[in-house]
């Protein structure tokens, strides 16, 4: 059973990215997505990150709400 806290900092850690509040803000400001690109198809993910995102959606994993939040932030 996964009992981790599924917040943005832990999502970034799961993705192998720096996960301080400042790192997350910097990542979001540098990686903007247009509406015609699916989050999992964004060019800035590596293969492992893309796989994690796809599998999370496929399995409707606990991470999905946080991934959706990231998706929204990348499009603002």
Order of alpha helices (4+ residues) and beta strands (2+ residues): alpha-alpha-alpha-alpha
